[in-house]
Amino acid sequence: MSRKKKDHPVLEDVEICDVAAEGNALARVDDMVVFVPFGAPGDRVDIKIEKKKKSYAQGRIVAMRQPSEIRVTPPCEHFTVCGGCRWQHLPYDFQLKCKRQQVVDALERIAKVALPEIPAALGSSDIWEYRNKMEYTFSNRCWLTFEQLESGEEFTDRNAAGFHIPGAFDKVLDIGRCHLQDDISNRMRRFVKDYGKANGLPFYDLKAQSGFLRTMMVRITSAREIMVVLVVGEDRPDDLSALLKAFGEAFPEVTSLMYVVNTKVNDTFNDLPVHLFAGKEYIEEEMEGLRFRIGPKSFYQTNSRQAYELYKVVREFARLKGDELVYDLYTGTGTIANFVSARARKVIGVEYVPEAIEDAKINSEVNGIDNTVFYAGDMKDILTDSFIAEHGRPDVIIADPPRAGMHTDVIDTIMRAEPPIIIYVSCNPATQARDLALLDSKYAVEAVQPVDMFPHTQHVENVVRLVKRPQEANEEL
């Protein structure tokens, strides 16, 4: 027998006082902190408590008594329902202040190391339609909003093309227009959805793990080269060929049209063959005259223009003179390695994903870069004392790890290698701060620069320049 869910009260006329983690807002009621989504500092609201602990609670806004003066009107019709863009209602300059503060809080409270003055977060020139990659899901079980459920209307057509609902993975929100990518992406998604309905193609059932239309990825480069990868859940060659032919006729500007047959339980296709239906096997992004080939499985920073600004910060912090040996850890497709190669003697890139390393080598080759080498494997297994003895002690290490940060074995190896300079790029200031604390005995933080790659979200990239402490100082610690 399940335990009955406790009915918590509604807190009336509460003032939202700040922003908090995970894109939430924060209010204080007596001695309790209350976290709510979609609030803005200065709002006066009624809050329905949904979860209560001893010192904090989680709730949702059920009535807006007086909106904050800083609020702006979100352009998206799916705001508050879709899981993304949780800060659309906040002015962009305020978002940047919050992101800088997020970095300050993480470095001060977690790293607890000496810090220079942290500048304002570097804002994105494009705050809408900035993403070069979007992934959509097709489902026969669309999410119904509270308003739809309360309307009493019967919804017989539950087919959807859009995004997973947070906390309800088997439900997909049907999207009219997403503002994060060029509008052609919306038209493509709607075309596949309408074609599927008109031709009786079953949309994927996420619970039963069956159905034809499953997912679609759209990539668009700065030069408007377009890659579309349609993933189907059943091997039906005739239906697939007819759909792709109709799609190609509707969108002749597509550079690369591909497909994947995925009958696995999970949506990832990194371990599956990708088939070319029409066009090229790759598209290209450009940066300072360098061309970067992007395949269906390639990693590339999702905000192309802001990636250029991020990499310029990395290069500036590295202060290369031309004779340095640079290690680029977690190199991905070698974008940073190739970007800084003209100012270094040699760059060694290391990455876990073999396909990414192949892309990195190709990117060096097509750009005529001959001073880069790349190795594939688990970072803690590749970057060892013997590897450094063989390839040389680095003058500069650039590290751009995943959200989990660097493994302690990797940090230990870096500490023994003692490069004079470390540039640490992170998409998670909390794990970056944890790693900075481990590096602190030998390295001082000399410069910090937050960079906003994802407007209207709480996410922020952060670049830190660390310099090796003088030996005398190390001996005193």
C-alpha positions as CSV (number, residue, x, y, z in Angstrom):
1,M,0.0,0.0,0.0
2,S,1.5,3.3,-1.0
3,R,1.9,6.1,1.4
4,K,-0.5,9.0,1.0
5,K,1.1,12.1,-0.3
6,K,1.1,14.9,2.3
7,D,-0.9,18.0,1.4
8,H,1.3,20.9,2.1
9,P,0.0,24.5,2.5
10,V,0.0,27.4,0.2
11,L,2.3,30.2,1.3
12,E,0.6,33.6,0.5
13,D,2.2,36.9,-0.6
14,V,5.8,35.7,-0.5
15,E,8.6,37.8,-2.0
16,I,11.1,36.1,-4.3
17,C,14.5,37.5,-3.1
18,D,17.1,35.8,-5.3
19,V,18.0,33.2,-7.9
20,A,19.3,29.7,-6.9
21,A,20.8,26.5,-8.2
22,E,19.3,24.6,-11.2
23,G,17.7,27.7,-12.6
24,N,15.3,28.1,-9.6
25,A,14.3,31.2,-7.7
26,L,14.6,31.5,-3.9
27,A,12.3,32.9,-1.2
28,R,12.7,33.0,2.6
29,V,9.7,32.3,4.9
30,D,10.6,32.6,8.6
31,D,13.6,30.3,9.0
32,M,12.9,28.2,5.9
33,V,14.3,28.6,2.4
34,V,11.9,27.9,-0.4
35,F,13.0,27.0,-4.0
36,V,10.6,27.6,-6.9
37,P,11.0,27.6,-10.6
38,F,10.3,30.5,-12.9
39,G,10.4,33.3,-10.2
40,A,12.2,36.6,-10.5
41,P,13.7,38.6,-7.6
42,G,11.0,41.1,-6.6
43,D,8.0,39.0,-7.5
44,R,5.3,38.8,-4.8
45,V,3.6,35.4,-5.2
46,D,1.6,32.6,-3.6
47,I,3.6,29.3,-3.4
48,K,2.2,25.8,-3.2
49,I,4.6,23.7,-1.2
50,E,5.2,20.3,-2.9
51,K,8.1,19.0,-0.9
52,K,9.2,20.0,2.6
53,K,12.4,19.2,4.6
54,K,13.6,20.5,7.9
55,S,15.4,23.7,6.6
56,Y,14.1,24.0,3.1
57,A,11.1,23.4,0.8
58,Q,10.3,23.1,-2.9
59,G,7.2,24.5,-4.4
60,R,5.6,26.2,-7.4
61,I,4.1,29.6,-8.0
62,V,0.3,29.3,-8.1
63,A,-0.6,33.0,-8.1
64,M,1.3,36.2,-9.1
65,R,0.3,39.0,-6.8
66,Q,2.8,41.5,-8.1
67,P,5.4,40.8,-10.8
68,S,8.9,42.0,-10.4
69,E,10.0,45.2,-12.2
70,I,12.8,43.3,-13.8
71,R,10.6,40.7,-15.5
72,V,10.5,40.5,-19.3
73,T,7.9,38.7,-21.4
74,P,9.2,35.2,-22.5
75,P,8.8,34.8,-26.3
76,C,8.3,31.0,-26.1
77,E,4.8,29.6,-25.9
78,H,6.2,26.6,-24.0
79,F,7.9,28.5,-21.2
80,T,7.3,26.9,-17.8
81,V,6.3,23.6,-19.4
82,C,9.4,22.7,-21.5
83,G,12.4,21.8,-19.4
84,G,14.8,24.3,-21.1
85,C,15.3,28.1,-21.1
86,R,14.2,28.5,-17.5
87,W,15.4,32.1,-17.4
88,Q,13.5,33.5,-20.4
89,H,11.6,35.9,-18.0
90,L,14.9,37.5,-16.8
91,P,16.7,40.3,-18.7
92,Y,19.8,39.1,-20.4
93,D,22.1,41.5,-18.5
94,F,20.7,40.2,-15.2
95,Q,21.3,36.6,-16.4
96,L,24.9,37.4,-17.0
97,K,25.2,38.9,-13.5
98,C,23.7,35.7,-12.0
99,K,26.1,33.5,-14.0
100,R,29.1,35.5,-12.8
101,Q,27.9,35.1,-9.2
102,Q,27.5,31.4,-9.7
103,V,31.2,31.2,-10.6
104,V,32.1,33.4,-7.7
105,D,30.1,31.3,-5.2
106,A,31.6,28.1,-6.4
107,L,35.2,29.2,-6.4
108,E,34.9,31.0,-3.0
109,R,32.8,28.3,-1.2
110,I,34.2,25.1,-2.7
111,A,37.7,25.9,-3.9
112,K,38.5,28.3,-1.0
113,V,41.6,29.5,-2.8
114,A,43.0,32.9,-3.4
115,L,41.2,34.5,-6.3
116,P,41.8,37.5,-8.5
117,E,38.9,39.9,-9.3
118,I,36.4,37.9,-11.4
119,P,35.1,40.0,-14.4
120,A,31.6,40.1,-15.8
121,A,30.5,37.0,-17.7
122,L,31.2,37.3,-21.4
123,G,27.8,37.5,-23.1
124,S,26.6,35.9,-26.3
125,S,26.1,38.1,-29.3
126,D,23.1,35.9,-30.3
127,I,20.7,35.1,-27.5
128,W,18.0,33.5,-29.7
129,E,18.6,30.9,-32.5
130,Y,22.1,30.4,-31.3
131,R,22.3,26.6,-31.1
132,N,23.9,24.8,-34.0
133,K,22.5,21.4,-32.9
134,M,19.0,20.3,-31.8
135,E,17.7,16.9,-31.0
136,Y,13.9,16.1,-31.2
137,T,12.0,13.1,-30.1
138,F,8.9,11.6,-31.7
139,S,6.4,9.9,-29.4
140,N,2.9,8.5,-29.4
141,R,2.4,9.8,-25.9
142,C,2.4,13.6,-25.8
143,W,2.5,15.5,-22.6
144,L,-0.8,17.2,-21.6
145,T,-0.5,20.4,-19.7
146,F,-2.5,21.1,-16.5
147,E,-4.7,23.5,-18.6
148,Q,-5.4,20.8,-21.2
149,L,-6.2,18.2,-18.5
150,E,-8.5,20.6,-16.7
151,S,-10.3,21.6,-19.9
152,G,-12.2,18.3,-20.0
153,E,-11.4,18.0,-23.7
154,E,-10.7,14.5,-25.1
155,F,-7.3,14.3,-26.9
156,T,-7.4,11.4,-29.3
157,D,-4.2,12.5,-31.3
158,R,-1.3,12.0,-28.8
159,N,1.4,12.0,-31.4
160,A,4.2,14.5,-30.6
161,A,7.5,15.9,-32.0
162,G,9.5,17.8,-29.4
163,F,11.3,17.4,-26.1
164,H,11.2,15.1,-23.2
165,I,9.4,16.4,-20.1
166,P,11.8,16.6,-17.1
167,G,10.9,13.8,-14.6
168,A,8.6,12.1,-17.1
169,F,10.9,10.5,-19.6
170,D,8.1,8.6,-21.4
171,K,6.2,11.8,-22.1
172,V,7.2,14.3,-24.9
173,L,6.0,17.9,-25.1
174,D,4.8,18.6,-28.7
175,I,6.6,21.8,-29.7
176,G,5.2,24.4,-32.0
177,R,8.2,26.7,-32.3
178,C,11.5,26.5,-30.5
179,H,13.5,29.7,-30.5
180,L,16.9,28.2,-29.9
181,Q,17.8,27.3,-33.5
182,D,17.1,28.8,-37.0
183,D,13.4,28.4,-37.8
184,I,14.1,26.0,-40.6
185,S,14.7,23.4,-37.8
186,N,11.1,23.9,-36.7
187,R,9.8,23.5,-40.2
188,M,11.7,20.3,-40.7
189,R,10.4,18.8,-37.4
190,R,6.8,19.7,-38.3
191,F,7.3,18.2,-41.8
192,V,8.3,14.8,-40.5
193,K,5.5,14.9,-37.9
194,D,2.9,15.8,-40.5
195,Y,4.3,13.3,-43.0
196,G,4.2,10.5,-40.4
197,K,0.6,11.2,-39.5
198,A,-0.5,11.5,-43.1
199,N,1.1,8.2,-44.1
200,G,0.3,6.2,-41.0
201,L,3.8,5.8,-39.7
202,P,3.7,4.9,-36.0
203,F,5.4,7.3,-33.6
204,Y,7.7,5.8,-31.1
205,D,6.2,4.3,-27.9
206,L,8.8,5.0,-25.2
207,K,7.3,2.5,-22.8
208,A,6.7,-0.4,-25.2
209,Q,10.0,0.4,-27.0
210,S,8.3,0.1,-30.4
211,G,7.4,2.4,-33.3
212,F,8.9,3.8,-36.5
213,L,9.6,7.6,-36.0
214,R,12.0,7.9,-33.1
215,T,14.3,11.0,-33.1
216,M,15.8,13.6,-35.4
217,M,19.0,15.6,-35.0
218,V,19.5,18.9,-36.9
219,R,22.9,20.7,-37.2
220,I,23.3,24.1,-38.8
221,T,26.7,25.8,-39.2
222,S,27.4,29.5,-39.3
223,A,27.6,29.2,-43.1
224,R,24.2,27.5,-43.1
225,E,25.4,24.1,-44.0
226,I,22.7,21.7,-42.7
227,M,22.9,18.1,-41.5
228,V,19.8,16.1,-40.6
229,V,20.0,12.6,-39.1
230,L,16.7,10.8,-38.8
231,V,16.6,7.9,-36.4
232,V,13.9,5.2,-36.8
233,G,13.0,2.4,-34.4
234,E,12.1,-0.2,-37.0
235,D,13.8,-1.4,-40.1
236,R,11.2,-0.5,-42.8
237,P,13.3,0.3,-45.9
238,D,10.4,1.3,-48.2
239,D,8.8,3.7,-45.7
240,L,12.2,5.1,-44.7
241,S,13.2,5.7,-48.3
242,A,9.9,7.4,-49.2
243,L,10.1,9.7,-46.2
244,L,13.7,10.7,-46.8
245,K,13.0,11.3,-50.5
246,A,10.0,13.6,-49.6
247,F,12.1,15.3,-47.0
248,G,14.9,16.0,-49.5
249,E,12.4,17.4,-52.0
250,A,10.9,19.7,-49.3
251,F,14.3,20.9,-48.1
252,P,16.8,20.9,-51.0
253,E,19.1,23.2,-49.0
254,V,20.1,20.3,-46.8
255,T,23.8,19.6,-47.1
256,S,23.8,16.1,-45.5
257,L,20.8,13.9,-45.1
258,M,21.4,10.7,-43.0
259,Y,19.5,8.0,-41.2
260,V,20.0,5.5,-38.4
261,V,18.0,2.3,-37.6
262,N,18.0,2.1,-33.8
263,T,16.2,-0.9,-32.3
264,K,18.0,-0.6,-28.9
265,V,16.4,0.5,-25.7
266,N,18.3,3.8,-25.4
267,D,18.3,6.7,-27.9
268,T,22.0,7.1,-28.4
269,F,23.4,6.1,-31.8
270,N,27.1,6.5,-31.2
271,D,27.5,2.7,-31.3
272,L,25.4,2.3,-34.5
273,P,26.2,2.8,-38.2
274,V,25.0,6.1,-39.7
275,H,23.9,5.8,-43.4
276,L,24.2,8.6,-45.9
277,F,21.0,9.1,-48.0
278,A,21.9,12.3,-49.8
279,G,24.6,14.9,-49.8
280,K,28.0,14.9,-48.0
281,E,29.0,12.8,-45.0
282,Y,29.9,16.0,-43.0
283,I,29.3,19.7,-42.7
284,E,31.9,22.3,-41.9
285,E,32.3,25.1,-39.4
286,E,34.8,27.9,-39.9
287,M,36.9,29.8,-37.4
288,E,39.6,32.3,-38.3
289,G,40.1,30.6,-41.6
290,L,40.2,27.1,-40.1
291,R,37.7,24.6,-41.3
292,F,36.3,22.0,-38.8
293,R,34.5,19.0,-40.2
294,I,31.5,17.9,-38.2
295,G,30.1,14.4,-38.7
296,P,26.9,12.9,-37.3
297,K,28.7,11.8,-34.1
298,S,31.1,14.7,-33.7
299,F,31.2,16.9,-30.6
300,Y,31.3,20.6,-31.4
301,Q,30.4,23.5,-29.0
302,T,26.7,24.1,-29.5
303,N,26.9,27.9,-29.8
304,S,29.3,28.4,-32.7
305,R,29.9,32.1,-32.5
306,Q,30.4,32.0,-28.7
307,A,32.7,29.0,-29.0
308,Y,35.0,31.3,-31.0
309,E,34.9,33.8,-28.1
310,L,35.6,31.0,-25.6
311,Y,38.6,29.7,-27.5
312,K,40.0,33.2,-27.8
313,V,39.9,33.5,-24.0
314,V,41.7,30.1,-23.8
315,R,44.4,31.2,-26.3
316,E,44.8,34.6,-24.5
317,F,45.2,32.9,-21.1
318,A,47.8,30.5,-22.6
319,R,50.0,33.4,-23.8
320,L,51.8,31.2,-26.2
321,K,55.0,32.4,-27.8
322,G,55.5,29.7,-30.4
323,D,58.0,27.4,-28.8
324,E,55.7,25.6,-26.3
325,L,54.7,22.0,-26.0
326,V,50.9,22.1,-25.3
327,Y,48.8,19.2,-24.0
328,D,45.1,19.5,-24.8
329,L,43.3,17.2,-22.5
330,Y,39.7,16.1,-23.3
331,T,40.4,17.5,-26.8
332,G,37.1,16.2,-28.4
333,T,37.5,16.8,-32.2
334,G,40.6,18.8,-31.6
335,T,39.0,22.2,-32.0
336,I,41.1,23.9,-29.3
337,A,44.2,22.0,-30.3
338,N,44.0,23.1,-33.9
339,F,42.9,26.6,-32.9
340,V,46.1,27.2,-30.8
341,S,48.5,25.2,-32.9
342,A,49.7,28.1,-35.0
343,R,51.2,29.7,-31.8
344,A,52.8,26.5,-30.4
345,R,55.6,24.2,-31.3
346,K,53.5,21.1,-30.9
347,V,50.1,20.2,-29.5
348,I,49.2,16.8,-28.1
349,G,45.5,16.1,-27.8
350,V,44.0,13.3,-25.7
351,E,40.3,12.2,-25.8
352,Y,38.3,9.2,-24.7
353,V,36.1,8.8,-27.9
354,P,38.0,7.2,-30.8
355,E,35.7,8.7,-33.4
356,A,36.4,12.2,-32.1
357,I,40.1,11.6,-32.4
358,E,39.7,10.6,-36.0
359,D,37.8,13.8,-36.6
360,A,40.6,15.8,-34.8
361,K,43.2,14.2,-37.2
362,I,41.1,15.0,-40.2
363,N,40.6,18.6,-39.0
364,S,44.4,19.0,-38.7
365,E,44.9,17.5,-42.2
366,V,42.3,19.6,-44.0
367,N,43.8,22.7,-42.5
368,G,47.4,21.8,-43.3
369,I,48.3,21.6,-39.6
370,D,51.3,19.3,-39.1
371,N,52.3,20.0,-35.4
372,T,49.4,18.2,-33.7
373,V,49.2,14.6,-32.6
374,F,46.2,12.9,-31.1
375,Y,45.6,9.9,-28.8
376,A,42.4,8.0,-27.9
377,G,41.7,6.4,-24.6
378,D,40.6,7.0,-21.0
379,M,42.4,10.1,-19.7
380,K,43.6,8.5,-16.5
381,D,45.0,5.5,-18.5
382,I,46.7,7.6,-21.3
383,L,48.0,10.5,-19.3
384,T,50.6,8.8,-17.2
385,D,54.2,9.5,-16.0
386,S,55.5,7.2,-18.8
387,F,53.4,9.0,-21.4
388,I,54.9,12.4,-20.3
389,A,58.4,10.9,-20.2
390,E,58.0,9.7,-23.8
391,H,56.3,12.8,-25.3
392,G,57.9,15.6,-23.2
393,R,57.0,17.7,-20.2
394,P,54.2,20.2,-21.3
395,D,54.8,23.9,-21.0
396,V,51.0,24.4,-21.0
397,I,48.2,22.1,-20.2
398,I,44.7,23.0,-21.5
399,A,42.0,20.9,-19.9
400,D,38.3,20.9,-20.9
401,P,36.8,18.0,-19.0
402,P,33.1,16.9,-18.9
403,R,30.8,18.1,-16.2
404,A,32.2,15.6,-13.6
405,G,35.6,17.3,-13.8
406,M,39.0,15.6,-13.8
407,H,39.7,12.2,-12.2
408,T,42.1,12.4,-9.2
409,D,44.6,10.2,-11.1
410,V,44.7,12.8,-13.8
411,I,45.2,15.6,-11.3
412,D,48.0,13.7,-9.6
413,T,49.8,13.2,-13.0
414,I,49.4,16.9,-13.8
415,M,50.9,17.8,-10.4
416,R,53.9,15.5,-11.0
417,A,54.4,16.9,-14.5
418,E,54.4,20.4,-13.1
419,P,53.6,22.4,-16.3
420,P,54.2,26.1,-15.7
421,I,50.7,27.0,-16.9
422,I,47.3,25.2,-16.7
423,I,44.2,26.5,-18.5
424,Y,41.1,24.9,-17.0
425,V,37.9,25.2,-19.1
426,S,34.8,24.0,-17.3
427,C,31.0,23.7,-17.9
428,N,30.5,23.1,-14.2
429,P,32.0,25.6,-11.9
430,A,31.4,23.4,-8.8
431,T,33.5,20.5,-10.0
432,Q,36.1,22.9,-11.4
433,A,36.3,24.5,-7.9
434,R,36.8,21.1,-6.4
435,D,39.7,20.4,-8.7
436,L,41.2,23.9,-8.1
437,A,41.4,23.0,-4.4
438,L,43.4,19.9,-5.2
439,L,45.7,21.9,-7.5
440,D,46.2,24.7,-5.0
441,S,49.3,23.3,-3.3
442,K,51.3,23.9,-6.5
443,Y,49.2,26.3,-8.5
444,A,47.7,29.7,-8.0
445,V,44.7,31.1,-9.8
446,E,45.9,34.1,-11.8
447,A,42.9,34.8,-14.0
448,V,39.2,33.8,-14.3
449,Q,36.7,34.5,-17.1
450,P,33.1,33.3,-17.1
451,V,31.6,32.8,-20.6
452,D,27.9,32.4,-21.4
453,M,27.4,29.7,-24.0
454,F,23.7,29.1,-23.3
455,P,21.5,32.3,-22.9
456,H,18.3,31.8,-20.9
457,T,19.6,28.8,-19.0
458,Q,21.5,28.7,-15.7
459,H,24.6,27.1,-17.4
460,V,27.9,28.9,-17.6
461,E,31.4,28.0,-18.9
462,N,34.4,29.2,-16.9
463,V,38.0,29.6,-17.9
464,V,40.7,29.7,-15.3
465,R,44.4,30.4,-15.7
466,L,46.7,28.7,-13.2
467,V,50.4,29.4,-12.8
468,K,52.9,27.2,-10.9
469,R,53.9,28.6,-7.6
470,P,57.6,29.3,-6.9
471,Q,59.3,26.3,-5.4
472,E,60.1,28.2,-2.2
473,A,56.4,28.8,-1.7
474,N,55.6,25.2,-2.2
475,E,58.1,24.1,0.4
476,E,56.4,26.5,3.0
477,L,52.9,25.0,2.4
